[in-house]
Amino acid sequence: MSRTTYRCTCGARLEFKQDLEKEFGTTTPNWKCSDCGTPVPSQTAEKISHQDPS
């Protein structure tokens, strides 16, 4: 299975859970770039959040 990556508008490459920030308070979590706080598409963020750096 290939890795999912996402290039944020700030230029950050999001590849692992630590690259994301989870926002609670809604029915489904909203994910943001940990560098700039820009929202990340939820389907992409969910895939990234389950990837292991090893």
Residue pairs with C-beta under 8 A, 6 or more apart in sequence:
3 15
3 51
4 15
4 44
4 47
4 48
4 51
5 13
5 14
5 15
5 48
6 13
6 14
6 15
6 40
6 41
6 44
6 45
6 48
7 13
7 14
8 14
8 33
8 35
8 36
8 38
8 40
9 36
9 38
10 33
10 35
10 36
10 38
12 19
12 33
12 34
12 35
12 36
13 19
14 20
14 33
14 40
14 45
14 48
15 48
15 51
16 48
16 51
16 52
16 53
17 48
17 49
17 50
17 51
18 34
18 53
19 33
19 34
19 35
19 48
20 31
20 32
20 33
20 34
20 40
20 45
20 48
20 49
21 31
21 32
21 33
21 34
21 37
22 29
22 30
22 31
22 32
22 49
23 29
23 30
23 31
23 32
28 42
29 42
30 39
30 42
31 39
31 40
31 42
31 45
31 46
31 49
32 38
32 39
32 40
33 40
40 48
